[in-house]
Structure formats: structure tokens, C-alpha cells
């Protein structure tokens, strides 16, 4: 499943790296790309959207 999410708290590449690590801790094959300027993430993962949003929250960020 490919998911595009808005994450207003993303400020830099380090934020995206933190979120990527959180998601890949559960789905090692997940691909996460992000853009701090647009504050968006593209996530290709087998996880449900609910689980992905939960992992982003655990990483200290909120989705819009």
C-alpha cells in the first residue's frame, strides 16, 4: 500500500529519518520518502494506515 500523509511537524531531513526508522522497525521493507518543505511523506508499506499513523506518533510527530 502506498500512502501520502501530511505531517506538519516535519522540519528537516532528520525528522523524516526518525519517522522512517520507526516505521521500518515494524516493516523492514517499508520505503519512506519525505519533503520537509511540503511537510509530506510518501510511504510504501504493508502496514495499515492506522498502524503507520501510530508509529509516526510514537516517533514524536502528528499527522494532519
N, C-alpha and C positions, 0 to 999 in steps of 0.2 A: 504494500500500500504506500502510495506517495501522498504526503500531507504537506500543505503550506500553512504555516502559522505566523501570526503576528506576535512578537514578543517585545513590548515597549521598553523593557528594562535592559535590552541588549545595548551595550555602549561601545564594545570593542571586540576584536577577534578572540580575546581571552574569554569573554562571556560565551561566545559560540563554542569554544573548546571545552569549557566546563559543562555545557549542556550536552555536547557530543559525547563526552566521557560518561555522563550519567546514563544516556540512552544506550550506549554501547556496552555498559556494564550488564545490561539485561539482554540486549540483542547485539551480539558481536558483529553481525553482518550489516547493521544499520549504516546508512550513509546520510550524513547531516551536512548541509551546506547552509551558510547564512550570510546575511549582508547587514552589518551594523548601521549603515546609512538608512536603509529602509526598515530596519528593525524586524526583519523577517527570516524565517527558517524554512528550508525545504528538507523534508525528512522522508527517506525511503526505508521502511521498516516493516517487519511482520507484526509488530506490536499494535494494539488497538490505540485509537486516538486518546481514549481516556487514560491509558497507561502512559503514553508519551507525555500528555499534559501533567500527569502526576510526577513523572521523572524530572520534567522541566522545573516544577515547583520545588522538588527536593533539591535541585541544583541552585535554588535561590531566585528563580525568575517566575514571572506570571505571564500567562498567555492572554491575549485580548480576545 
